[in-house]
């Protein structure tokens, strides 16, 4: 599967041929933005828009999708998974 469009902005989020924003968040984050369909995708910018804040490392769960080193990740995704600052 290589077509993983964000349901809000339609950008392809896939880690291979998209922008590299395939990730999993803690359930409480998904619940807080009322996003319940696990077959759909959101990009980082759209998650943050719905959430009303920037994502931080505790928002991401520990799982292969988030930790596997061979997946391509956008600079934005890496910054959210690894830093607490506001740059």
DAKATA-V72008 format. One record per backbone hydrogen bond with DSSP energy under -0.5 kcal/mol. CO is the residue of the C=O (numbers start at 0). NH is the residue of the N-H. If there is no record, write none. Layout:
((CO | NH) (CO | NH))
//
This chain:
((1 | 3) (3 | 12) (4 | 40) (5 | 9) (10 | 5) (10 | 12) (11 | 18) (12 | 20) (13 | 17) (13 | 19) (14 | 71) (19 | 73) (20 | 22) (23 | 60) (25 | 28) (25 | 29) (26 | 30) (27 | 31) (28 | 32) (29 | 32) (29 | 34) (30 | 33) (33 | 35) (35 | 37) (36 | 39) (40 | 6) (42 | 46) (43 | 47) (44 | 48) (45 | 49) (46 | 50) (47 | 51) (47 | 52) (55 | 58) (56 | 59) (58 | 25) (60 | 62) (62 | 65) (62 | 66) (63 | 67) (67 | 70) (73 | 77) (74 | 78) (75 | 79) (76 | 80) (77 | 81) (78 | 82))
//
